[in-house]
Amino acid sequence: MRGVIMRAPGDVRVEDRENPTILEPTDAIIRITASCICGSDLWGYRGAEPADHTPMGHEYVGVVTEVGADVTTVGVGDFVVGSFFASDNTCEICLSGYPSRCVHAQPMGAIGTQAEYARIPLADGTLVATPGQPDPELIPSLLAASDVLGTGWFAAVAAEAGPGKTVAVVGDGAVGLLGILAARELGAERIIAMSRHADRQALARAFGATDIVEERGDAGVAAIKELTGGLGAHSVIEAVGTQESMMQAIRATRPGGHVGYVGVSHGVSLDGLELFFSGIHLHGGPAPVRRFLPELIQLIWDRKIDPGLVFDLALPLEDAAEGYRAMDERRAIKVLLTP
């Protein structure tokens, strides 16, 4: 099969890879219908994380072609959506709502789903079948549920977005934009998107943003406080993962408010005394996407939400290198790949 390999930072190629096979009786093999490039893939592309002949991709939808002897919840021919972490969905951590931290968790990024086929470990706990074969126009939205929608949704839940709340969103990538959609669906009264890019601002408004703040850092915090009577937002989503974005999120939150942080942290450190006197709640980490998949799939299936709008560039798998360049250069919000 063909699959994306990052040989080194900035060096992405599509190469021949071995077809996956069943290794454990809990495995399934899927033929990938669509995968995509994640903002977190750019950390390796830019040299902020190691990249040495690394299989790429952790977001995926597709059709089951083979199952192990112990798999019972999905079968050959099912169209499935899976989380970016494989999980058994039965351990105490999974049952408490955090399958991404399952005691048997396996990162799908280690397998690489920017490919024609993929082996899905712990298939019963990882994959969710759709109600039927989806119409083609639903596939981008179902793919978004595999990571960025579920991650944005978790960020909004962790920030306790809801009726009567003002929500601020730090980050205008796919996760931040879908955090806006999630905050809207959860009933937030006001949603402030922090963005400097006209195309992303337009999508933010389409997803439910009521206000746009272009300033960053201390100026961005001041703008949020000006919009909130000097208090700060009730709920803040942090969807970047840098020192600046985390401090912007914390400082834009009112005392007693909540920060939902889902940006993969790089070089972030917090001052204990400032955190102590902020009086805020911090909750986040790798999103428990599997927890939300049944609900999100149904919302998409019923055409109540359209998160697939975050894909503004679609390319064949063989052109993955151009997709990485487009996202790195911010010419694309998120790139969809099809074998």
C-alpha positions as CSV (number, residue, x, y, z in Angstrom):
1,M,0.0,0.0,0.0
2,R,0.9,3.7,-0.2
3,G,1.5,5.7,2.9
4,V,2.9,9.1,4.1
5,I,6.3,9.0,5.7
6,M,8.1,12.0,7.3
7,R,11.7,11.1,6.6
8,A,13.0,14.2,8.4
9,P,11.6,17.7,9.3
10,G,10.2,19.2,6.2
11,D,10.7,16.1,4.1
12,V,7.4,14.3,3.6
13,R,7.0,11.6,1.0
14,V,4.5,9.0,-0.1
15,E,6.1,5.6,-0.2
16,D,5.3,1.9,-0.4
17,R,4.5,0.3,3.0
18,E,3.6,-3.2,4.0
19,N,-0.1,-3.9,4.0
20,P,-1.3,-4.2,7.6
21,T,-2.4,-7.5,9.0
22,I,-4.2,-8.7,12.1
23,L,-1.6,-9.0,14.9
24,E,-4.0,-9.4,17.9
25,P,-7.5,-10.9,18.0
26,T,-8.8,-7.5,19.1
27,D,-7.5,-5.8,15.8
28,A,-9.4,-4.7,12.8
29,I,-8.1,-3.7,9.4
30,I,-9.8,-0.8,7.6
31,R,-9.6,0.5,4.0
32,I,-9.2,4.2,4.6
33,T,-11.7,6.4,2.8
34,A,-10.3,9.7,4.0
35,S,-7.5,10.9,6.3
36,C,-6.1,14.3,6.9
37,I,-3.2,16.4,8.1
38,C,-3.4,17.6,11.7
39,G,-1.9,20.8,13.1
40,S,0.0,18.6,15.5
41,D,1.7,16.9,12.6
42,L,3.4,20.3,11.9
43,W,5.4,20.0,15.1
44,G,7.6,17.3,13.5
45,Y,7.5,19.0,10.1
46,R,8.9,22.2,11.7
47,G,11.5,20.3,13.7
48,A,9.9,20.9,17.1
49,E,9.6,17.1,17.5
50,P,11.7,14.2,16.2
51,A,10.9,13.0,12.7
52,D,12.9,10.1,11.3
53,H,11.1,8.0,8.7
54,T,8.0,8.3,10.8
55,P,4.6,7.0,9.5
56,M,2.2,9.9,9.6
57,G,-1.5,10.4,10.4
58,H,-3.9,9.7,13.3
59,E,-7.3,10.7,11.9
60,Y,-9.3,8.4,9.8
61,V,-12.6,7.0,8.5
62,G,-13.0,4.0,6.4
63,V,-14.5,0.6,5.8
64,V,-13.7,-2.5,7.8
65,T,-12.1,-5.2,5.6
66,E,-11.1,-7.8,8.3
67,V,-11.6,-8.3,12.0
68,G,-9.8,-10.4,14.6
69,A,-11.5,-13.3,16.3
70,D,-12.4,-11.3,19.4
71,V,-14.0,-8.3,17.7
72,T,-17.7,-8.1,18.2
73,T,-19.0,-4.5,17.8
74,V,-17.9,-3.9,14.2
75,G,-17.8,-6.2,11.2
76,V,-16.6,-6.4,7.6
77,G,-18.3,-3.8,5.5
78,D,-19.1,-1.3,8.3
79,F,-18.1,2.3,7.7
80,V,-16.3,3.4,10.9
81,V,-14.9,6.4,12.6
82,G,-12.2,6.0,15.2
83,S,-10.3,8.0,17.8
84,F,-6.7,9.1,17.5
85,F,-6.0,6.9,20.5
86,A,-6.9,3.3,20.5
87,S,-8.6,2.3,23.8
88,D,-10.3,-0.8,25.2
89,N,-13.2,1.4,26.5
90,T,-13.6,-1.0,29.4
91,C,-10.9,-0.1,31.9
92,E,-11.6,2.2,34.9
93,I,-10.1,5.2,33.2
94,C,-12.2,4.7,30.1
95,L,-15.3,4.2,32.1
96,S,-14.7,7.4,34.0
97,G,-14.7,9.3,30.6
98,Y,-11.1,9.5,29.6
99,P,-10.4,6.8,27.0
100,S,-7.4,8.7,25.6
101,R,-5.7,7.8,28.8
102,C,-6.8,4.2,28.8
103,V,-4.5,1.9,30.7
104,H,-4.0,0.1,27.3
105,A,-4.0,3.2,25.1
106,Q,-2.1,3.1,21.9
107,P,-1.5,6.3,19.8
108,M,-2.7,5.9,16.3
109,G,0.0,8.2,15.2
110,A,2.5,5.3,15.8
111,I,0.6,3.3,13.2
112,G,0.1,6.1,10.6
113,T,-3.3,6.6,9.0
114,Q,-2.3,8.8,6.1
115,A,-2.3,5.6,4.0
116,E,-4.6,3.3,2.0
117,Y,-5.1,0.8,4.9
118,A,-4.6,0.8,8.6
119,R,-4.6,-1.7,11.5
120,I,-6.8,-0.5,14.3
121,P,-5.9,-2.0,17.7
122,L,-8.6,-2.6,20.3
123,A,-11.2,-2.2,17.6
124,D,-14.2,-2.8,19.8
125,G,-13.2,0.1,22.1
126,T,-11.9,2.4,19.4
127,L,-14.2,2.2,16.4
128,V,-17.8,3.4,16.1
129,A,-19.8,2.3,13.1
130,T,-22.0,4.9,11.4
131,P,-25.8,4.1,11.0
132,G,-25.2,3.1,7.4
133,Q,-23.0,3.9,4.5
134,P,-22.6,7.7,4.5
135,D,-23.4,10.0,1.6
136,P,-20.1,11.3,0.2
137,E,-20.8,14.8,1.5
138,L,-20.8,13.6,5.1
139,I,-17.3,12.1,4.9
140,P,-15.4,15.3,5.7
141,S,-17.5,15.9,8.8
142,L,-17.2,12.3,10.0
143,L,-13.5,12.6,9.5
144,A,-13.4,15.7,11.6
145,A,-15.0,13.7,14.4
146,S,-12.0,11.5,14.6
147,D,-9.9,14.2,16.2
148,V,-10.5,18.0,15.7
149,L,-14.2,18.0,16.3
150,G,-13.9,15.7,19.3
151,T,-11.0,17.7,20.6
152,G,-12.8,21.1,20.2
153,W,-15.8,19.5,21.8
154,F,-13.8,18.3,24.8
155,A,-12.2,21.8,25.1
156,A,-15.6,23.4,25.3
157,V,-16.8,20.8,27.9
158,A,-13.7,21.2,29.9
159,A,-14.1,25.0,29.9
160,E,-17.7,24.4,31.0
161,A,-19.2,26.4,28.1
162,G,-22.9,26.6,28.3
163,P,-26.0,28.8,28.6
164,G,-25.3,32.3,30.0
165,K,-21.6,31.9,29.5
166,T,-19.1,34.0,27.5
167,V,-16.5,31.8,25.8
168,A,-13.2,33.0,24.4
169,V,-11.2,30.8,22.0
170,V,-7.5,31.1,21.7
171,G,-6.4,29.6,18.4
172,D,-8.0,29.8,15.0
173,G,-6.9,26.4,13.6
174,A,-9.3,23.5,13.1
175,V,-9.6,22.7,16.8
176,G,-10.2,26.3,17.8
177,L,-12.8,26.7,15.1
178,L,-14.6,23.5,16.1
179,G,-14.4,24.6,19.7
180,I,-16.5,27.5,18.7
181,L,-19.0,25.2,17.0
182,A,-19.1,23.1,20.2
183,A,-19.6,26.1,22.4
184,R,-22.5,27.1,20.3
185,E,-24.1,23.7,20.4
186,L,-23.6,23.7,24.2
187,G,-25.6,26.9,24.4
188,A,-23.0,29.6,25.1
189,E,-24.4,33.1,25.0
190,R,-21.4,34.8,23.6
191,I,-18.4,33.4,21.8
192,I,-15.2,35.5,21.2
193,A,-12.8,34.2,18.5
194,M,-9.2,35.3,18.7
195,S,-8.1,35.4,15.1
196,R,-6.1,37.7,12.7
197,H,-7.1,35.9,9.5
198,A,-10.1,37.0,7.5
199,D,-10.9,33.5,6.1
200,R,-10.8,31.9,9.6
201,Q,-12.8,34.8,11.0
202,A,-15.5,34.1,8.5
203,L,-15.6,30.4,9.4
204,A,-15.6,31.3,13.1
205,R,-18.7,33.4,12.6
206,A,-20.3,30.7,10.5
207,F,-19.7,28.3,13.5
208,G,-21.2,30.7,16.0
209,A,-18.6,33.4,17.0
210,T,-20.3,36.6,18.0
211,D,-17.1,38.7,18.4
212,I,-13.6,38.7,16.9
213,V,-10.5,39.9,18.7
214,E,-7.4,40.3,16.5
215,E,-4.9,41.3,19.3
216,R,-2.6,38.7,20.9
217,G,-0.8,38.4,24.2
218,D,-1.4,41.1,26.8
219,A,-3.3,43.2,24.2
220,G,-5.6,40.3,23.5
221,V,-6.2,39.8,27.2
222,A,-7.1,43.5,27.5
223,A,-9.5,43.2,24.6
224,I,-11.3,40.2,26.2
225,K,-11.6,42.0,29.5
226,E,-12.9,45.1,27.7
227,L,-15.6,43.0,26.1
228,T,-16.5,41.4,29.5
229,G,-16.9,44.3,31.8
230,G,-13.3,44.0,33.0
231,L,-13.9,40.5,34.4
232,G,-12.7,38.1,31.7
233,A,-14.5,35.3,30.1
234,H,-16.3,32.5,32.0
235,S,-14.9,29.9,29.7
236,V,-11.7,29.9,27.6
237,I,-10.5,27.3,25.1
238,E,-6.8,27.1,24.6
239,A,-6.1,25.3,21.2
240,V,-2.5,26.2,20.4
241,G,-0.1,24.8,23.0
242,T,2.5,27.6,23.3
243,Q,3.6,29.6,26.3
244,E,1.9,32.8,24.8
245,S,-1.4,31.0,24.1
246,M,-1.6,29.4,27.5
247,M,-0.9,32.6,29.4
248,Q,-3.3,34.5,27.1
249,A,-6.0,31.9,28.0
250,I,-5.3,31.9,31.7
251,R,-5.2,35.7,32.0
252,A,-8.4,36.1,29.9
253,T,-10.4,34.0,32.3
254,R,-12.3,35.5,35.2
255,P,-11.7,34.3,38.7
256,G,-13.8,31.1,39.2
257,G,-13.8,30.6,35.4
258,H,-12.6,27.5,33.5
259,V,-9.8,27.0,30.9
260,G,-10.1,23.9,28.6
261,Y,-6.7,23.4,27.2
262,V,-6.1,21.0,24.3
263,G,-3.2,22.5,22.4
264,V,-0.3,20.1,22.6
265,S,2.0,21.9,25.0
266,H,5.5,22.8,23.8
267,G,7.7,24.8,26.1
268,V,4.8,25.8,28.4
269,S,5.6,26.5,32.1
270,L,3.3,28.1,34.6
271,D,4.1,30.4,37.5
272,G,2.7,28.9,40.6
273,L,1.9,32.2,42.4
274,E,0.1,33.6,39.4
275,L,-1.9,30.5,39.0
276,F,-2.7,30.4,42.7
277,F,-4.1,34.0,42.6
278,S,-5.9,33.6,39.3
279,G,-8.6,31.4,41.0
280,I,-9.3,29.6,37.8
281,H,-9.9,25.9,36.9
282,L,-7.6,24.2,34.4
283,H,-8.8,21.0,32.7
284,G,-7.5,19.5,29.5
285,G,-5.0,17.2,27.8
286,P,-5.4,14.6,25.1
287,A,-9.1,14.8,24.2
288,P,-11.2,11.7,25.1
289,V,-12.6,11.6,21.6
290,R,-14.0,8.1,21.8
291,R,-16.3,9.3,24.7
292,F,-18.0,11.8,22.3
293,L,-18.0,9.8,19.1
294,P,-21.5,8.3,19.2
295,E,-23.1,11.7,19.9
296,L,-21.0,13.5,17.3
297,I,-21.6,11.0,14.6
298,Q,-25.4,11.2,15.2
299,L,-25.3,15.0,15.0
300,I,-23.4,14.8,11.7
301,W,-25.6,12.0,10.4
302,D,-28.7,14.1,11.1
303,R,-27.1,17.1,9.4
304,K,-27.3,19.2,12.5
305,I,-23.7,20.2,12.4
306,D,-21.2,20.5,9.5
307,P,-17.7,20.4,11.0
308,G,-16.2,19.3,7.6
309,L,-16.2,23.0,6.6
310,V,-12.7,23.2,8.3
311,F,-11.3,21.2,5.3
312,D,-10.5,24.0,2.8
313,L,-8.1,21.9,0.7
314,A,-8.6,18.3,-0.5
315,L,-5.7,16.4,-2.2
316,P,-5.0,12.9,-3.3
317,L,-2.8,11.0,-0.9
318,E,0.1,11.1,-3.4
319,D,0.2,14.9,-3.0
320,A,0.5,14.9,0.8
321,A,3.7,16.9,0.7
322,E,1.9,19.8,-0.8
323,G,-0.7,19.5,1.9
324,Y,1.9,19.8,4.6
325,R,3.4,22.9,2.8
326,A,0.0,24.5,2.6
327,M,-0.8,24.1,6.3
328,D,2.7,25.1,7.3
329,E,2.4,28.3,5.2
330,R,-1.1,28.9,6.5
331,R,-2.6,28.6,3.0
332,A,-4.9,26.0,4.3
333,I,-6.7,25.5,7.6
334,K,-6.9,21.7,7.3
335,V,-6.1,19.3,4.4
336,L,-8.1,16.2,3.6
337,L,-6.4,13.3,1.9
338,T,-8.0,10.6,-0.2
339,P,-6.3,7.4,-1.4
